[in-house]
Amino acid sequence: MIEGDKEQWVFLVGILPALLVFWIRRHVPEPDEWHLAKAASAEHEPSLRDLFQGSLRNRTLLVIAICGFSLSGWWAFMFWQAQYLQTLPDIAAWTRAEKQQFTTTVFFLVIGVSIFGNFFAGYLAKRMGYRRCISLMCFCFVLVMFGAFFTQRGHREYYFWMPFIGFFSGMFGLFTMYLPPLFPTLLRTTGAGFCYNIGRIVAACGTVFFGLYSNVADLRRALLLVGFLFIPA
């Protein structure tokens, strides 16, 4: 009963983001640009279908591709890296608890350093523009993934390589600012949200694909391969 009560409180906390969104909708005004576009559209407001009409279709498909490739690489890494780290030869004699502690520590290093990566990405985007910044961080993502997994490494080396991967994941913090302005004013939320979430679906399928069609005895090879997804991105 005690554990059940705790779970109920956890689910109750999950309502807080919804309350925050409700407050934002009530108290944060739309910009003048949106009001002007709304008035100009009269009763002919654009819909999801318009994302695939005319010249906007190619842009929509490109944004979906960027989200699909990059998120697939990141999600596959986040899912399979913990499995791989527990199979390292130099920790084979460790207990299960020790292996789990090691992977947990590495995970928090990746997430912790990614916070600094977000700030760095924002700074870099101001200096060189969003497109060039995202391209550069994708390229760096390929390099660190290659460095981490092109050869068998000891567990101590991953205390160095894994945080670097987390650092360059800061590129995803730019998506919320870069993607919406790629679409017309009244389609910004729809376009960015649709493309990003289609990318998430692709990423989920990609994560399963690399798990099923790679040699499960060699997860390092699978992780090396997903790193190359950032090249087309």
Buried (B, 14 or more C-beta within 10 A) or exposed (E): EEEEEEEEEEEEEEEEEEEEEEEEEEEEEEEEEBEEBEEEEEEEEBEEEBBEEEEBEEBBEEBBBBBBBBBBBBBBBBBBBBBBBBBBEEBEEBEEEEBBEBBEEBBEBBEEBBEEBBEBBBEBBEEEEBEEBBBBBBEBBBEBBEBBBEEEBEBEBBEEBBBBBBBBBBBBBBBEEBBBEBBBBBBBEBBBEBBBEBBBEBBBEBBEBBBEEBEEEEBBBBBBBBBBBBEEB
